[in-house]
Amino acid sequence: MGKLYIVPTPVGNLEDMTFRAIRILKEADLVLAEDTRTSGNLLKHFEIKNALQAHHKFNEHKSLESVIQRLQAGETVALVSDAGTPGISDPGFLVARECARQGIEVECLPGATAFVPALVASGLPCDRFCFEGFLPQKKGRLSRLKALATETRTMVFYESPYRVVKCLTQLAEVFGADRQASVSREISKLHEETVRGSLEELIAHFTANEPRGEFVIVVAGMEE
């Protein structure tokens, strides 16, 4: 029986790649990549010459059977996403679940993920938190926020630059404009930035300053 390695890759700075991650990717019989072009550039940078196969949200159901067959045949497979840890708002759950069902060993390497540095740098309590990832874009978005209205733990959301102001506005409407929050963008990249304040202040900031990059929004929980 083979083994599935889930391998985090840098969310920004390539120096965040671990020595172990590089070794696993070099040794694997197959690397599953969310985008073979993006991962191809990463592998080329670290002089990793290995077979790449696309594994993303549009084909993961179809490719799952062949991947499991290769693992059952004794091959080692490494799974990567475009950035961060696979499975965290990225493809990865389906193949990990099926491996668990089939008794195939799964090992996830520790490594980069965007929400941890954003949470820790926010200045908000990070001993207890809930990770919400991307909110539904349309149906169910408001009801999800309303369900979180009484959440006492710090909340973490991912958002695209095109919806940051809209998201902050909706958060203010549901949680109150004075709720404290933190917005981090371009984590581990050249233009990394964290802005802290009330939701009202953050709305004003990103209305005046066009949002650019990848965003993590951290919101304080309701006071107990």
Phi, psi and omega in degrees: 000137180277200183212139176258125174255129173260117192244112175292146176235159185303142175273350180200279184285124182295342177290350178280353177292134182271156177300322181293319179300318179297316180297315181298318180294328178287326185273341185294148175284333182210140174247121175270127186233139177299315176225113185296334179289313179297311181291330177298320177294320179296312180297321179297320180300321182262015176056044177259117181251099186214161180286129179250139176227135180292134177213095184226180188295342181271344182229002188295329177294320182288322185277348186301313184299315182293325178294316179297320179298319179293321177294319179294335178278358176104005181279157175259127182239134177248133180250128176230156172246181182299325181197142177085201184265122178305143181097335178267095185056028179214163176302150179153328183298314185299313183289324178295318179296316182292324176298317179299320179294324184270001180076022178270134183293136177237130177230125178256122178285144173288148181172201190295140167204142192289325191286334183294308177297325178295318180294312183293324181278352186292334186083001177263158182305130182235014176283331176224129182205165173234135181261119182257345181062217179278128173290155174304138183290324183229272184297127176089355183295308183293321180294327177293317179296318179296326178293337180266359185302328182256011178294127182267344178278157173297138183249142182236129181233148168260147178207149177278157181299335183285343182239010184299309182296318178299317180296313179298322179295317178293321177299318179295321180295323183271318185265343184105137186294341182269001179296132181284144182206173178216138179238122178246141178224155176053045183301131179071010178254177186300320184256035179302138183209141173233127179243129183241153178156191175286162177301323178298317180292322180290324175299315179298318182297311185276351169283322180279333182240112185304125180294132177221141177101192179264135189243143169236124180253125180244125186236134178296146176283169178293137179294134182278000000 
